[in-house]
């Protein structure tokens, strides 16, 4: 007796530049997820620490969300240096037969390589690539759209949404709409959204594709040139275990009172990252850590900062981009994580940055 053929799994890509609100939109979609459905999320981060999954809000303060399977691929963009791990994670998630898979690429990734993977024999037969959504900031799109990776994302997208429209002027939104509506071939939807919110129906505007997805070509440079992973710094009071040459942080490694802080550094001509993972028993002063993160954001080549931190005011999530700081309570409890992305290879002295981090510790946890 032949096995009944399984229906293809709906897959959506939600792309956009750094800081545009992709994780916020995914959180909104998760809140709308039907209770009887199981969803999977594959998150890619350019840095090594892995923070976006920590910003996927759990339900009722727990550390798990019913019906959602989240996997993270860190340490490069999933279209090139982290491509093998992307394919492995993708296959693992698909084997669990979710009702829907959402893929969130890093804002520094082209989509061509990802779409090539999704189109490989053995994968393409089991999935239905539905609406490809690209979020753009109407205040910044005229600059972002000239980056090679963003050209690729815009070309592949079926839906273009002006995200963070609550922070934009009417003129900026009108300029975005006029530009996006004039693209050829025409997009299935051009719209503006506030607070990352759009309906589930957008995910299925495209289904059962006939032919390949349009793409500008896998020619971006986020990770194709020289890059350096790891660090060699030891702090006398809190030993630091560096990441060596492994392209990603081993989240199962021992982080405890002996190895209380793990530092990760990733250098690339396009973008570099510095991040830390700290033992969850370390408590930081909320006022000090907030001030320190704002200082990092003011560095000339700082692009984006994310952190989830245990503070004297509880666990807090920080997201700082383009002069806007978002601080909120978080249900994440495993460890403290902080990361800053810098434009290019020119990064500040990492020892100096780390000294500032230790100055943020609550005196009672030192």
Steps between C-alpha positions, in 0.01 A plus 500: 500500500646837398531771760260790468677807369528773762373846402772764456584714802430875458823700532528878533814712496487823699795716400619857531804701615634507854268661753193514276282295738501147356494334844222733613289396201565132565393545861176655376441210262561252782232674703260440209601135447201263517514298821475171313802570279867427562738754350876495457732799485853499359689811607835605358730745676815646354677504836607206712304557820146432376243745635198513271352176633515649850275780373234253386257565782392197705147450623396590854856560618615143432808408303310305236227587256244230428506394137815693398837341422781756474847427365781750461791508258767746613844595377449639150223528246314183414555556130878450527724435802222348713330333204575143603349553845200666337436195285543262794265704721251537215482125440462430873210742527329369187527142628282607794224595256398844630188663361715799400868597495613861532859584402656823629833567324747748641462849360845456342400199289400472137210265437637337185705238685210423734262459208754277325499273807121495513497403131728197543365152417368333813406836654296674231257206477411529869442876523278771354689831497221745563515878543855632527471814711754781515473768766657837427529811713342790308747736667799304368389301194659738249839418655437133580379408152844564350666231712559185294329272750196728515472508120483122518237504777285757321521309171388176663220650709134458414399745773669827595393654829601838638583396854535737797254731324399636838844667507484634142345815355215491250739623231744215570224242479369651176849491348536134595160409359564681171837327456379151599184524288710587195719189513479242221385233521236639732491378858195316625467748784652835592387634834611674819479350847541624855655309791581209268136398464348340191244224456548129442337535158815674375694176548285325240464768231730279293477119500564213261764693308541427133872542433796629696504803724646815345841585642767755426784251535722370778758774472493676837808525716390453858719206576689397189827667592739474791334446835625424847317316777579477868698710746802468726413715798490384862351713773671436834184502710272323253685257270396514136491193277550607142320352200809381314428464130158342534247695290247536779464478875451158655197587709535177698849585626547547873439859607525508877676668791838396358433590135253777569543698178556374145613754242451459125653718227426475128691722256409556136560785252124549474397477866659383826347397831603496865284311746490342843306221668495525881414254777137548603598556864674824408274800564551833325379841612226602258602867500867417440440247222254731327751785509780273374290375208406855405869585501569212263220616273665840473828357369554622142472162326254321731211366292275312743503384861293225658513363852300288741628562851430392856480826693402614847166592339450151354578361156502775238533497121680790332485585130683814385503604135522830317461707815192312622532299822241236586512352850246246620451213742593160361418142593845375396680353802792285381786752493586863435586573135625821344623576149591802290541500121755740354524619141817353347809366675585813700377414850589661835745340741313193624677499837378854562145403405509201732633707789194721459276194511645390834445848639128440447486206741293542813742523792331208677565257211874567464 
